[in-house]
Amino acid sequence: MSHLSKKHPSPKILLSSVALLVSGLLIGWLFGTWSTCGTACSFNVALFDALGTWVGGVALALAAFIFAISQANASKRRDREEALSVAIACALRVDPFVSANKITKVVFRFVNNTTTNIHDVSAHMEGGSSLHSDRQVNPGRAWGFKAFPAQLDITNTANSEEEAKQIIKQSVLPKIVFAFSVNGHHFVRKDGEVYLFDDAPNWRSASVS
């Protein structure tokens, strides 16, 4: 599941704002003219033609400006959604190793099966300090690290590899935070949920040890 926000004003709202602005300018101009000359004012067709041309020009310029903003916002939204589709494919795999009924280490591994470079990768336990970080993982390459039970706040006792996997599933996977960037968009992933970094809860960042 993913969480994506960052909403922008719709084109209809922006164009309505233009209409209100132009109407306000026109009414203001008419009121200002009337208050200056009062009953001495006479209807001037040429003046109103010029005013209509001016108002139309202002409206066209503002509409073009707002259209450009709308297109830019739409482009940013598309870029973000494309980055999110890549981010959803980015996940850590976790494998415990058992020897003499004890978990000796836990190996975390991310394989970049996308066609995009993944930047600023890091992992930490919720509320904990960074376990490992790197600058970039190229397509087709793997990134990983090992951690020990004490770092993951779990018992090191396990009678079998299957029992160790259950310990990891219950106590590590729900709390491990995987952070990374895709095409300049920063994401975090925890317990199957993908968030834009700025929208994620406080656990998004590792503590400073």
Disulfide bonds with the S-S distance in Angstrom:
Cys37-Cys41 1.32
